[in-house]
Amino acid sequence: MERIDNLFYSYANRSSGIIDPEGIETLCSDMEVDHTDVRILMLAWKMRAEKQGYFTLEEWRRGLKSLRADTVNKLKKVLLELEKEVKRPTNFVDFYTYAFRYCLTEEKQKSIDIESICQLLDLVLGSHFRAQVDYFIEYLKFMLLSGLLAYELDFRIDGLFDSASVLLFEANLAT
């Protein structure tokens, strides 16, 4: 645990005692991974990070302990394994749900703007369902521009997941 803690403090902001966006960017640089890479979201998922762009010591310990990583090199290697773990159906549903909840940055926020939804759909589902995600994003943007859809969607994770699932499934059958 001491090595995990030392690694945490090498990226943590000295005044706040947490890893902030600057620390995450430094971590990403050290791992040679872009900070917008989906694997960083997967890492946050594994830590069960509550606030987007920030890791607490408790979250860091939880994630790195479960990944059995206590150095940057080990963390870099397990990112590939993490991708495989997320691809398992039960984990994928949990990761998908987490990704949208993680996007809620305000305490009582219940909606997400369409642009953020489109970016998340692309990030989370794009590599698995490229054609369907592109179609769904195009549809959302068309509905928004046509005035048939609000700028933000109420966030009801089950409803959003069900809607996306059905549309992706239907689009998959059509191709």
GROMACS elastic network, one bead per residue, 0.5 to 0.9 nm:
[ bonds ]
;  ai    aj funct       b0    kb
    1     4     6  0.51054   500
    1     5     6  0.61669   500
    1     6     6  0.86033   500
    1    61     6  0.75418   500
    1    65     6  0.78952   500
    1    70     6  0.80067   500
    2     5     6  0.50485   500
    2     6     6  0.60782   500
    2     7     6  0.85505   500
    2    70     6  0.87787   500
    3     6     6  0.50135   500
    3     7     6  0.61124   500
    3     8     6  0.85255   500
    3    70     6  0.56403   500
    3    71     6  0.74920   500
    4     7     6  0.51551   500
    4     8     6  0.62099   500
    4     9     6  0.87972   500
    4    60     6  0.78869   500
    4    61     6  0.65434   500
    4    64     6  0.70165   500
    4    65     6  0.78562   500
    4    69     6  0.75924   500
    4    71     6  0.73889   500
    5     9     6  0.62553   500
    5    10     6  0.86643   500
    5    57     6  0.73511   500
    5    60     6  0.82136   500
    5    61     6  0.72417   500
    5    70     6  0.84815   500
    6     9     6  0.51837   500
    6    10     6  0.62732   500
    6    70     6  0.87935   500
    7    10     6  0.51688   500
    7    11     6  0.69461   500
    7    12     6  0.88367   500
    7    70     6  0.70282   500
    7    71     6  0.67866   500
    7    72     6  0.79139   500
    8    11     6  0.55727   500
    8    12     6  0.60402   500
    8    18     6  0.82409   500
    8    19     6  0.73755   500
    8    55     6  0.89407   500
    8    56     6  0.87307   500
    8    57     6  0.68123   500
    8    60     6  0.69567   500
    8    61     6  0.83932   500
    9    13     6  0.77908   500
    9    14     6  0.79438   500
    9    17     6  0.76560   500
    9    18     6  0.80401   500
    9    19     6  0.79817   500
    9    57     6  0.84990   500
   10    13     6  0.85893   500
   10    23     6  0.84904   500
   11    14     6  0.88517   500
   11    18     6  0.82081   500
   11    19     6  0.58418   500
   11    20     6  0.82394   500
   11    22     6  0.83902   500
   11    24     6  0.72099   500
   11    26     6  0.71262   500
   11    27     6  0.67850   500
   12    15     6  0.86664   500
   12    16     6  0.77923   500
   12    17     6  0.57179   500
   12    20     6  0.67381   500
   12    22     6  0.88700   500
   12    23     6  0.59654   500
   12    24     6  0.86923   500
   12    55     6  0.84930   500
   12    56     6  0.86742   500
   12    57     6  0.88171   500
   13    16     6  0.55639   500
   13    17     6  0.54247   500
   13    18     6  0.56673   500
   13    19     6  0.57963   500
   13    20     6  0.65141   500
   13    22     6  0.83283   500
   13    23     6  0.69668   500
   14    17     6  0.53893   500
   14    18     6  0.77689   500
   15    18     6  0.83861   500
   16    19     6  0.82766   500
   16    20     6  0.86088   500
   17    20     6  0.89773   500
   17    56     6  0.77519   500
   17    57     6  0.80215   500
   18    23     6  0.86677   500
   18    54     6  0.68482   500
   18    55     6  0.59621   500
   18    56     6  0.50220   500
   18    57     6  0.66203   500
   19    22     6  0.76884   500
   19    23     6  0.52560   500
   19    24     6  0.65023   500
   19    53     6  0.81376   500
   19    54     6  0.54516   500
   19    55     6  0.50110   500
   19    56     6  0.64495   500
   19    57     6  0.81234   500
   20    23     6  0.51963   500
   20    24     6  0.62315   500
   20    25     6  0.87056   500
   20    53     6  0.60276   500
   20    55     6  0.67664   500
   20    56     6  0.88780   500
   21    25     6  0.61691   500
   21    26     6  0.86579   500
   21    52     6  0.87293   500
   21    54     6  0.62268   500
   21    55     6  0.89652   500
   22    25     6  0.51059   500
   22    26     6  0.63202   500
   22    27     6  0.86652   500
   22    53     6  0.87623   500
   23    26     6  0.50411   500
   23    27     6  0.61286   500
   23    28     6  0.85505   500
   23    54     6  0.86046   500
   24    28     6  0.60501   500
   24    29     6  0.84864   500
   24    35     6  0.73447   500
   24    40     6  0.89328   500
   24    53     6  0.72621   500
   24    54     6  0.76850   500
   24    55     6  0.83955   500
   25    28     6  0.50102   500
   25    29     6  0.60986   500
   25    30     6  0.85940   500
   25    34     6  0.80347   500
   25    35     6  0.58783   500
   26    30     6  0.61631   500
   26    31     6  0.85986   500
   26    35     6  0.89878   500
   27    30     6  0.50662   500
   27    31     6  0.61794   500
   27    32     6  0.84489   500
   27    33     6  0.85816   500
   27    35     6  0.86743   500
   27    72     6  0.79701   500
   28    31     6  0.50050   500
   28    32     6  0.58703   500
   28    33     6  0.50103   500
   28    34     6  0.60139   500
   28    35     6  0.56514   500
   28    40     6  0.80129   500
   29    33     6  0.61015   500
   29    34     6  0.70451   500
   29    35     6  0.79246   500
   30    33     6  0.77856   500
   30    72     6  0.71615   500
   30    73     6  0.88539   500
   30    76     6  0.88945   500
   31    34     6  0.86999   500
   31    72     6  0.63958   500
   31    73     6  0.71908   500
   31    75     6  0.77265   500
   31    76     6  0.54979   500
   32    76     6  0.81533   500
   33    36     6  0.83355   500
   33    37     6  0.67277   500
   33    39     6  0.84286   500
   33    40     6  0.82500   500
   33    76     6  0.84822   500
   34    37     6  0.52953   500
   34    40     6  0.83627   500
   35    38     6  0.84395   500
   35    39     6  0.88280   500
   35    40     6  0.65852   500
   36    39     6  0.83806   500
   36    40     6  0.70985   500
   36    41     6  0.81852   500
   36   123     6  0.88080   500
   37    40     6  0.57570   500
   37    41     6  0.73706   500
   37   123     6  0.80522   500
   38    41     6  0.51506   500
   38    42     6  0.63131   500
   38    43     6  0.87265   500
   38    83     6  0.89389   500
   38   123     6  0.60511   500
   38   124     6  0.68463   500
   39    43     6  0.60854   500
   39    44     6  0.85731   500
   39    79     6  0.63753   500
   39    80     6  0.81856   500
   39    82     6  0.75792   500
   39    83     6  0.68985   500
   40    44     6  0.62769   500
   40    45     6  0.85344   500
   40    79     6  0.83701   500
   41    45     6  0.61316   500
   41    46     6  0.86291   500
   41    95     6  0.89016   500
   41    99     6  0.72354   500
   41   102     6  0.89843   500
   41   124     6  0.89181   500
   42    46     6  0.61721   500
   42    47     6  0.86119   500
   42    79     6  0.82162   500
   42    82     6  0.70309   500
   42    83     6  0.75117   500
   42    86     6  0.75995   500
   42    95     6  0.73296   500
   42    99     6  0.85257   500
   43    46     6  0.50333   500
   43    47     6  0.62584   500
   43    48     6  0.84769   500
   43    49     6  0.87314   500
   43    63     6  0.72695   500
   43    64     6  0.88819   500
   43    79     6  0.75617   500
   43    82     6  0.77463   500
   44    47     6  0.50234   500
   44    48     6  0.59129   500
   44    49     6  0.52184   500
   44    50     6  0.84214   500
   44    52     6  0.83845   500
   44    53     6  0.88198   500
   44    54     6  0.88774   500
   44    55     6  0.78248   500
   44    59     6  0.84194   500
   44    60     6  0.87826   500
   44    63     6  0.78581   500
   44   102     6  0.88889   500
   45    49     6  0.64168   500
   45    63     6  0.83039   500
   45    94     6  0.88277   500
   45    95     6  0.65208   500
   45    98     6  0.66245   500
   45    99     6  0.75583   500
   45   102     6  0.86546   500
   46    49     6  0.78208   500
   46    59     6  0.86881   500
   46    62     6  0.78699   500
   46    63     6  0.51563   500
   46    64     6  0.82821   500
   46    66     6  0.78446   500
   46    67     6  0.81266   500
   46    82     6  0.84944   500
   46    95     6  0.88256   500
   47    50     6  0.87940   500
   47    55     6  0.81210   500
   47    58     6  0.85163   500
   47    60     6  0.59562   500
   47    61     6  0.77033   500
   47    62     6  0.56064   500
   47    64     6  0.73991   500
   47    66     6  0.85040   500
   48    59     6  0.63306   500
   48    60     6  0.89143   500
   48    62     6  0.79963   500
   48    63     6  0.74202   500
   48    98     6  0.83681   500
   49    52     6  0.73153   500
   49    53     6  0.87750   500
   49    54     6  0.73394   500
   49    55     6  0.60738   500
   49    56     6  0.76222   500
   49    59     6  0.57929   500
   49    60     6  0.82121   500
   49    63     6  0.88706   500
   49   102     6  0.79643   500
   50    54     6  0.79726   500
   50    55     6  0.80164   500
   50    56     6  0.89161   500
   50    59     6  0.84191   500
   50   101     6  0.88663   500
   50   102     6  0.67046   500
   51    54     6  0.56581   500
   51    55     6  0.74710   500
   51   102     6  0.67666   500
   51   103     6  0.86182   500
   51   104     6  0.85215   500
   51   105     6  0.67745   500
   52    55     6  0.83097   500
   52   102     6  0.59669   500
   52   103     6  0.67659   500
   52   104     6  0.81236   500
   52   105     6  0.65526   500
   55    58     6  0.81523   500
   55    59     6  0.60596   500
   55    60     6  0.62026   500
   56    59     6  0.51869   500
   56    60     6  0.60736   500
   56    61     6  0.85605   500
   57    61     6  0.60464   500
   57    62     6  0.85320   500
   58    61     6  0.51872   500
   58    62     6  0.61713   500
   58    63     6  0.86608   500
   59    62     6  0.51152   500
   59    63     6  0.61400   500
   59    64     6  0.85198   500
   60    63     6  0.52695   500
   60    64     6  0.59616   500
   60    65     6  0.81594   500
   61    64     6  0.53734   500
   61    65     6  0.56833   500
   61    66     6  0.82995   500
   62    65     6  0.53997   500
   62    66     6  0.62080   500
   62    67     6  0.86362   500
   63    66     6  0.52995   500
   63    67     6  0.61526   500
   63    68     6  0.84769   500
   63    69     6  0.86852   500
   64    68     6  0.57464   500
   64    69     6  0.51594   500
   64    70     6  0.66374   500
   64    75     6  0.77547   500
   65    69     6  0.64515   500
   65    70     6  0.78121   500
   66    69     6  0.79497   500
   67    70     6  0.88335   500
   67    74     6  0.89154   500
   67    75     6  0.77418   500
   67    78     6  0.68065   500
   67    79     6  0.89681   500
   67    82     6  0.82860   500
   68    74     6  0.79610   500
   68    75     6  0.82960   500
   68    78     6  0.83852   500
   69    72     6  0.77648   500
   69    73     6  0.83245   500
   69    74     6  0.51303   500
   69    75     6  0.52847   500
   69    76     6  0.88635   500
   69    77     6  0.88783   500
   69    78     6  0.75268   500
   70    73     6  0.85143   500
   70    74     6  0.66287   500
   70    75     6  0.71536   500
   71    74     6  0.52623   500
   71    75     6  0.61687   500
   71    76     6  0.85583   500
   72    76     6  0.59949   500
   72    77     6  0.86213   500
   73    76     6  0.50268   500
   73    77     6  0.63042   500
   73    78     6  0.87563   500
   74    77     6  0.51106   500
   74    78     6  0.62140   500
   74    79     6  0.87415   500
   75    78     6  0.52012   500
   75    79     6  0.63466   500
   76    79     6  0.54822   500
   76    80     6  0.77025   500
   77    80     6  0.60555   500
   77    81     6  0.73682   500
   78    82     6  0.59881   500
   78    83     6  0.86589   500
   79    83     6  0.64326   500
   79    84     6  0.89513   500
   80    83     6  0.52613   500
   80    84     6  0.68114   500
   80    85     6  0.89355   500
   81    84     6  0.51345   500
   81    85     6  0.62757   500
   81    86     6  0.87441   500
   82    86     6  0.61650   500
   82    87     6  0.86494   500
   83    86     6  0.52519   500
   83    87     6  0.64204   500
   84    87     6  0.51861   500
   84    88     6  0.70515   500
   85    88     6  0.57345   500
   85    91     6  0.68661   500
   85    92     6  0.81776   500
   86    89     6  0.77049   500
   86    90     6  0.83520   500
   86    91     6  0.51836   500
   86    92     6  0.50189   500
   86    93     6  0.86208   500
   86    94     6  0.85305   500
   86    95     6  0.67408   500
   87    90     6  0.84457   500
   87    91     6  0.67748   500
   87    92     6  0.55034   500
   88    91     6  0.53513   500
   88    92     6  0.58206   500
   88    93     6  0.87060   500
   89    93     6  0.63450   500
   89    94     6  0.87169   500
   90    93     6  0.54836   500
   90    94     6  0.65031   500
   90    95     6  0.87556   500
   91    94     6  0.50258   500
   91    95     6  0.59725   500
   91    96     6  0.84672   500
   92    96     6  0.59431   500
   92    97     6  0.84347   500
   93    96     6  0.51143   500
   93    97     6  0.61329   500
   93    98     6  0.84862   500
   93   161     6  0.86244   500
   94    97     6  0.51921   500
   94    98     6  0.60353   500
   94    99     6  0.85884   500
   95    99     6  0.60330   500
   95   100     6  0.88123   500
   95   124     6  0.84650   500
   96    99     6  0.51903   500
   96   100     6  0.66834   500
   96   101     6  0.88642   500
   96   121     6  0.89064   500
   96   124     6  0.67077   500
   96   125     6  0.82798   500
   96   161     6  0.81128   500
   97   100     6  0.55387   500
   97   101     6  0.63702   500
   97   102     6  0.86161   500
   97   157     6  0.65757   500
   97   158     6  0.82418   500
   97   161     6  0.74288   500
   98   101     6  0.50647   500
   98   102     6  0.58519   500
   98   103     6  0.85408   500
   99   102     6  0.51177   500
   99   103     6  0.64202   500
   99   120     6  0.74013   500
   99   124     6  0.76616   500
  100   103     6  0.51440   500
  100   104     6  0.70521   500
  100   112     6  0.85170   500
  100   117     6  0.79252   500
  100   120     6  0.73354   500
  100   155     6  0.85589   500
  100   157     6  0.74337   500
  101   104     6  0.54483   500
  101   105     6  0.85908   500
  101   155     6  0.85156   500
  101   157     6  0.76540   500
  102   105     6  0.70434   500
  103   112     6  0.75904   500
  103   116     6  0.80610   500
  103   117     6  0.88411   500
  103   120     6  0.85050   500
  104   107     6  0.77453   500
  104   108     6  0.84689   500
  104   109     6  0.59752   500
  104   110     6  0.73190   500
  104   111     6  0.75477   500
  104   112     6  0.70003   500
  104   155     6  0.87913   500
  105   108     6  0.87192   500
  105   109     6  0.70526   500
  106   109     6  0.50722   500
  106   110     6  0.87003   500
  107   110     6  0.89799   500
  109   112     6  0.80290   500
  109   155     6  0.82696   500
  110   153     6  0.83309   500
  110   154     6  0.56993   500
  110   156     6  0.76559   500
  111   152     6  0.58031   500
  111   153     6  0.51409   500
  111   156     6  0.82573   500
  112   115     6  0.83878   500
  112   116     6  0.66173   500
  112   117     6  0.65632   500
  112   151     6  0.85160   500
  112   152     6  0.52277   500
  112   153     6  0.55747   500
  112   154     6  0.68171   500
  112   155     6  0.65629   500
  113   116     6  0.54829   500
  113   117     6  0.63618   500
  113   118     6  0.87965   500
  113   150     6  0.86295   500
  113   151     6  0.57662   500
  113   153     6  0.63467   500
  114   118     6  0.60987   500
  114   119     6  0.86049   500
  114   140     6  0.73752   500
  114   141     6  0.76169   500
  114   144     6  0.79277   500
  114   150     6  0.82511   500
  114   151     6  0.59420   500
  114   152     6  0.56093   500
  114   153     6  0.68898   500
  115   118     6  0.50947   500
  115   119     6  0.62509   500
  115   120     6  0.86551   500
  115   141     6  0.82745   500
  115   151     6  0.85686   500
  115   152     6  0.87597   500
  116   119     6  0.50322   500
  116   120     6  0.60973   500
  116   121     6  0.85009   500
  117   120     6  0.51084   500
  117   121     6  0.60391   500
  117   122     6  0.85079   500
  117   137     6  0.86117   500
  117   152     6  0.89764   500
  117   153     6  0.87169   500
  118   121     6  0.51217   500
  118   122     6  0.61481   500
  118   123     6  0.85576   500
  118   133     6  0.86119   500
  118   136     6  0.85290   500
  118   137     6  0.56615   500
  118   138     6  0.89520   500
  118   140     6  0.79365   500
  118   141     6  0.85183   500
  119   122     6  0.51280   500
  119   123     6  0.60698   500
  119   124     6  0.85200   500
  119   137     6  0.87862   500
  120   124     6  0.57892   500
  120   125     6  0.79163   500
  120   126     6  0.89159   500
  121   124     6  0.53248   500
  121   125     6  0.54045   500
  121   126     6  0.65737   500
  121   133     6  0.66961   500
  121   136     6  0.88312   500
  121   137     6  0.78365   500
  121   164     6  0.89690   500
  122   125     6  0.55550   500
  122   127     6  0.77023   500
  122   129     6  0.89930   500
  122   130     6  0.79350   500
  122   133     6  0.64024   500
  122   134     6  0.77044   500
  122   137     6  0.81873   500
  123   126     6  0.57194   500
  123   127     6  0.75590   500
  124   127     6  0.74638   500
  124   128     6  0.83754   500
  125   128     6  0.54849   500
  125   129     6  0.58860   500
  125   130     6  0.73998   500
  125   133     6  0.67933   500
  126   129     6  0.53108   500
  126   131     6  0.81084   500
  126   132     6  0.82688   500
  126   133     6  0.58608   500
  126   134     6  0.78010   500
  127   130     6  0.58533   500
  128   133     6  0.88931   500
  129   132     6  0.54372   500
  129   133     6  0.58984   500
  129   134     6  0.84628   500
  129   168     6  0.77537   500
  129   172     6  0.82961   500
  130   133     6  0.52732   500
  130   134     6  0.60810   500
  130   135     6  0.85436   500
  131   134     6  0.52153   500
  131   135     6  0.61516   500
  131   136     6  0.86377   500
  131   171     6  0.82981   500
  131   172     6  0.83888   500
  131   175     6  0.86833   500
  132   135     6  0.50290   500
  132   136     6  0.60747   500
  132   137     6  0.85500   500
  132   167     6  0.79229   500
  132   168     6  0.55199   500
  132   169     6  0.83888   500
  132   170     6  0.88789   500
  132   171     6  0.57355   500
  132   172     6  0.66170   500
  132   175     6  0.89019   500
  133   136     6  0.50236   500
  133   137     6  0.59995   500
  133   138     6  0.83915   500
  133   168     6  0.72168   500
  134   137     6  0.51807   500
  134   138     6  0.60524   500
  134   139     6  0.85059   500
  135   138     6  0.51129   500
  135   139     6  0.61155   500
  135   140     6  0.87048   500
  135   168     6  0.88383   500
  135   171     6  0.80181   500
  136   140     6  0.61808   500
  136   141     6  0.86338   500
  136   164     6  0.80059   500
  136   167     6  0.72922   500
  136   168     6  0.76212   500
  136   171     6  0.86985   500
  137   140     6  0.50767   500
  137   141     6  0.61506   500
  137   142     6  0.84746   500
  138   141     6  0.52167   500
  138   142     6  0.60614   500
  138   143     6  0.85706   500
  139   142     6  0.50823   500
  139   143     6  0.61155   500
  139   144     6  0.85575   500
  140   143     6  0.51253   500
  140   144     6  0.61319   500
  140   145     6  0.86456   500
  140   149     6  0.77302   500
  141   145     6  0.60863   500
  141   146     6  0.84229   500
  141   149     6  0.87283   500
  142   145     6  0.51606   500
  142   146     6  0.59673   500
  142   147     6  0.85363   500
  142   148     6  0.84894   500
  142   149     6  0.87798   500
  143   146     6  0.50785   500
  143   147     6  0.62307   500
  143   148     6  0.50351   500
  143   149     6  0.53001   500
  143   150     6  0.85853   500
  144   147     6  0.52045   500
  144   148     6  0.59205   500
  144   150     6  0.64076   500
  144   151     6  0.65609   500
  145   148     6  0.75866   500
  145   149     6  0.79504   500
  146   149     6  0.75577   500
  147   150     6  0.70668   500
  147   151     6  0.88073   500
  149   152     6  0.81031   500
  149   153     6  0.80989   500
  150   153     6  0.64271   500
  152   155     6  0.88291   500
  153   156     6  0.87788   500
  153   160     6  0.89789   500
  154   160     6  0.89112   500
  155   158     6  0.88136   500
  155   159     6  0.81560   500
  155   160     6  0.72917   500
  156   159     6  0.54109   500
  156   160     6  0.61586   500
  156   161     6  0.85151   500
  157   160     6  0.51288   500
  157   161     6  0.59126   500
  157   162     6  0.83875   500
  158   161     6  0.50980   500
  158   162     6  0.59523   500
  158   163     6  0.84677   500
  159   162     6  0.50852   500
  159   163     6  0.60195   500
  159   164     6  0.84872   500
  160   163     6  0.51655   500
  160   164     6  0.60930   500
  160   165     6  0.84147   500
  161   164     6  0.52149   500
  161   165     6  0.59399   500
  161   166     6  0.85354   500
  162   165     6  0.50366   500
  162   166     6  0.60877   500
  162   167     6  0.85695   500
  163   166     6  0.52876   500
  163   167     6  0.61946   500
  163   168     6  0.84889   500
  164   167     6  0.52285   500
  164   168     6  0.59354   500
  164   169     6  0.83388   500
  165   168     6  0.51680   500
  165   169     6  0.59094   500
  165   170     6  0.84581   500
  166   169     6  0.50489   500
  166   170     6  0.60108   500
  166   171     6  0.84138   500
  167   170     6  0.50931   500
  167   171     6  0.59335   500
  167   172     6  0.83320   500
  168   171     6  0.50608   500
  168   172     6  0.59081   500
  168   173     6  0.85771   500
  169   173     6  0.62877   500
  169   174     6  0.87458   500
  170   173     6  0.51428   500
  170   174     6  0.63625   500
  170   175     6  0.89584   500
  171   174     6  0.50468   500
  171   175     6  0.64820   500
  172   175     6  0.53701   500
